[in-house]
């Protein structure tokens, strides 16, 4: 039996800084086949130079230099990639990139996305809702394109109370607003519903929640302030959302949380999933 396809996603919080702090050592040791990156904040030349010639790199930079930026790096070349997303008058540059890969006799579509952070009462929150609405429109098209698709990245929303350590203190903050979480009800099914994460909503599966079960976290992001990392006061906002057929092939799910605060190379931890296709 062939080994599983290992797909990882991480918000690197600036890929050049991440490499200075040890990202390369993590990547060299992890056996990743496809890598989705968010908040690259660098040029394509910078990114390809850091990753090396063994990786095929697709990169969509943000319109504003030094902001956002998403990429997909793979051991095998993609057959096609796309970056169009959302309404024509909406600037989604650096926040959504899709690629198709041939894996045996299957087409696997991989998306790396960085949902806007938002900000209550600001235009940034309007942009976030526009983006989430665009996802709701795009997800059915992805599922129609192939039975094997995964949308990964920093989605900047905790869907359930299990996803945020201090959820009571964040009910009125971006990232845990009822209106934001309602989009995830649409993607995955509502919490408490019989079909939640099992074909509810648009039919997508939250791989992390299915694999971990109804436990706190496992968190993927911790504030740089105070002792959030040391006390594991985190948020689970980095996801693999998979079509049911792809989710059914998962054999392992891991959040690569650093052993100590000073060993982190990003404020997010990589999410690594094995798919036995």
C-alpha positions in Angstrom: 0.0 0.0 0.0 1.3 3.4 -1.0 2.0 5.8 1.9 -0.6 8.5 2.5 -0.5 11.9 0.9 0.7 14.3 3.6 -0.8 17.8 3.3 0.1 20.6 5.7 -1.2 24.1 6.1 0.3 27.0 8.2 0.1 30.7 8.5 3.8 31.5 8.5 3.4 35.2 9.7 6.0 36.2 7.2 7.9 33.4 5.5 11.3 35.0 5.7 11.0 35.5 9.4 9.7 32.0 9.8 12.8 30.6 8.1 15.1 32.6 10.2 13.4 31.0 13.3 13.5 27.4 12.1 10.7 26.7 9.7 13.1 25.0 7.3 14.1 22.4 9.9 10.5 21.6 10.6 9.7 21.2 6.9 12.8 19.0 6.2 11.8 16.6 8.9 8.0 16.4 8.3 7.7 14.5 5.0 5.1 16.9 3.5 3.9 16.4 0.0 1.8 19.5 -0.4 2.2 22.6 1.7 -0.4 25.4 1.9 1.0 28.7 3.2 -0.8 31.9 4.3 0.6 35.4 5.2 3.6 34.7 3.0 4.4 38.5 2.9 7.3 38.0 0.5 8.0 37.9 -3.2 7.8 34.7 -5.3 11.5 34.8 -5.7 12.0 35.0 -1.9 9.6 32.1 -1.4 11.1 29.8 -4.0 14.6 30.6 -2.8 13.7 29.6 0.7 11.9 26.4 -0.2 14.4 25.2 -2.7 14.3 23.6 -6.2 12.6 20.4 -5.0 9.3 22.3 -4.6 7.0 23.5 -7.3 5.6 26.8 -6.0 2.3 28.6 -6.8 2.1 32.0 -5.1 -0.5 34.8 -5.2 0.7 37.9 -3.6 -1.5 40.6 -2.0 -2.1 43.9 -3.9 -0.4 45.8 -1.0 3.3 44.8 -0.7 4.2 43.0 2.5 0.6 42.0 3.3 -1.2 38.7 3.2 -0.1 36.4 0.4 -1.0 32.7 -0.1 0.9 29.9 -1.7 0.9 26.2 -2.4 4.1 24.2 -2.7 4.2 20.6 -3.9 6.6 17.9 -4.8 4.7 17.3 -8.0 3.6 20.0 -10.4 0.0 21.1 -10.4 -2.0 20.4 -13.5 -3.9 23.8 -13.2 -4.3 26.5 -10.7 -6.8 29.3 -10.2 -6.9 32.5 -8.2 -10.2 34.1 -9.2 -12.5 34.5 -6.2 -15.5 36.5 -5.0 -17.2 39.4 -6.8 -15.4 41.1 -9.6 -15.0 44.4 -7.7 -13.6 42.6 -4.6 -9.8 42.6 -4.1 -9.1 39.0 -3.0 -5.4 39.0 -4.1 -3.2 37.2 -1.7 -6.1 35.4 0.0 -7.3 32.5 -2.2 -5.4 30.1 -4.5 -6.5 26.7 -5.9 -4.5 24.0 -7.6 -5.4 20.5 -9.0 -3.0 17.6 -8.5 -3.1 14.1 -10.1 -2.9 11.5 -7.4 -3.1 8.1 -9.0 -6.4 8.1 -10.9 -7.9 10.9 -8.8 -7.9 14.7 -9.1 -7.2 16.4 -5.8 -8.0 20.1 -5.5 -6.1 22.0 -2.9 -7.0 25.5 -1.7 -4.8 27.7 0.5 -6.8 30.6 1.9 -6.4 33.5 4.3 -9.7 34.9 5.4 -9.6 38.5 6.5 -9.3 39.1 10.2 -12.0 41.7 10.3 -12.8 44.2 12.9 -16.2 44.9 14.5 -17.7 48.1 13.2 -15.1 48.7 10.5 -14.9 48.2 6.7 -12.6 45.3 7.4 -15.5 43.3 8.9 -17.5 44.0 5.7 -14.7 42.6 3.7 -14.6 39.5 5.9 -18.3 38.9 5.3 -17.9 39.4 1.5 -15.1 36.8 1.6 -17.1 34.3 3.6 -20.0 34.8 1.3 -17.6 34.1 -1.6 -16.5 30.9 0.0 -20.2 29.8 0.4 -20.6 30.4 -3.3 -17.3 28.7 -4.3 -17.4 25.5 -2.1 -20.2 23.8 -4.1 -18.4 24.4 -7.3 -15.2 22.9 -5.9 -17.2 19.8 -4.7 -18.8 19.5 -8.2 -15.3 19.7 -9.8 -13.9 16.7 -7.9 -14.9 14.4 -5.0 -11.5 15.1 -3.5 -11.0 18.7 -2.5 -9.6 20.4 0.6 -9.8 24.0 1.6 -7.0 24.9 4.1 -5.7 27.9 5.9 -6.2 30.5 8.5 -10.0 31.0 8.3 -10.0 33.5 11.2 -13.2 32.1 12.7 -13.7 29.7 15.7 -16.8 27.8 14.8 -17.7 26.4 18.2 -17.1 27.1 21.9 -14.6 24.2 21.8 -12.5 26.2 19.4 -11.6 29.1 21.6 -10.3 28.8 25.2 -11.8 32.1 26.3 -14.9 32.0 24.2 -17.2 33.9 26.7 -14.9 36.9 26.5 -14.9 36.9 22.7 -18.6 36.7 21.9 -18.5 40.3 20.6 -15.1 40.2 18.9 -14.2 39.4 15.3 -13.4 35.7 15.0 -16.3 34.5 17.2 -19.2 36.7 16.1 -22.5 34.8 15.6 -22.7 36.1 12.0 -19.3 34.7 11.2 -20.0 31.4 12.9 -23.3 31.1 10.9 -21.2 30.8 7.7 -19.5 27.8 9.2 -23.0 26.4 10.0 -23.6 26.8 6.3 -20.3 25.0 5.3 -20.4 22.2 7.9 -23.9 22.0 9.5 -24.9 23.6 12.7 -23.6 22.5 16.1 -26.1 20.1 17.7 -27.7 19.2 14.4 -27.8 15.5 13.5 -25.8 16.0 10.4 -23.2 18.4 11.8 -19.8 17.6 10.2 -21.4 14.6 8.5 -22.9 16.0 5.4 -24.7 19.0 6.9 -24.8 22.4 5.3 -22.9 22.4 2.1 -21.5 19.0 3.0 -17.9 19.8 3.9 -16.1 18.1 6.8 -14.0 19.8 9.4 -11.2 17.2 9.5 -9.7 18.5 12.7 -12.9 18.3 14.7 -13.9 14.9 13.3 -10.5 13.5 14.1 -10.1 15.1 17.6 -13.7 14.7 18.7 -15.5 17.0 21.1 -12.5 18.2 23.0 -11.1 21.7 23.7 -9.0 22.7 20.7 -6.6 21.5 19.7 -5.7 25.1 19.3 -3.6 26.4 16.3 -3.0 30.1 17.2 -2.0 31.9 20.4 -1.7 35.6 21.0 1.9 36.9 21.3 0.8 38.8 24.3 1.2 37.6 27.9 1.3 33.9 28.6 -1.3 32.7 26.1 1.0 30.1 24.6 2.3 28.8 27.9 -1.2 28.4 29.3 -2.6 27.1 26.0 -5.1 30.0 25.9 -5.6 29.6 22.1 -7.9 29.6 19.2 -8.5 26.8 16.6 -8.8 28.9 13.5 -6.6 26.9 11.1 -8.6 24.3 9.2 -8.6 21.5 6.7 -12.2 21.5 5.3 -12.6 18.5 3.1 -15.2 16.9 0.8 -16.7 13.8 2.4 -14.8 11.4 0.1 -11.5 13.0 0.9 -12.3 13.2 4.6 -13.0 9.5 4.7 -9.4 8.8 3.7 -7.8 10.6 6.7 -5.5 8.4 8.7 -3.8 11.0 10.9 -4.3 14.6 12.0 -1.8 16.6 13.9 -1.2 20.2 15.2 2.5 20.7 15.3 2.6 22.9 18.4 6.1 23.9 19.4 7.5 22.4 22.6 8.2 25.9 24.0 7.4 29.5 23.4 11.0 30.3 22.2 10.9 27.4 19.7 8.0 28.8 17.7 8.6 30.2 14.2 5.1 31.5 13.8 2.2 32.5 16.1 0.3 29.7 14.3 1.1 26.0 14.4 1.1 23.8 11.3 -1.9 21.5 10.7 -0.7 18.3 9.1 -3.1 15.6 7.7 -2.4 12.3 6.1 -4.8 11.3 3.3 -4.7 7.6 2.3 -5.9 8.0 -1.3 
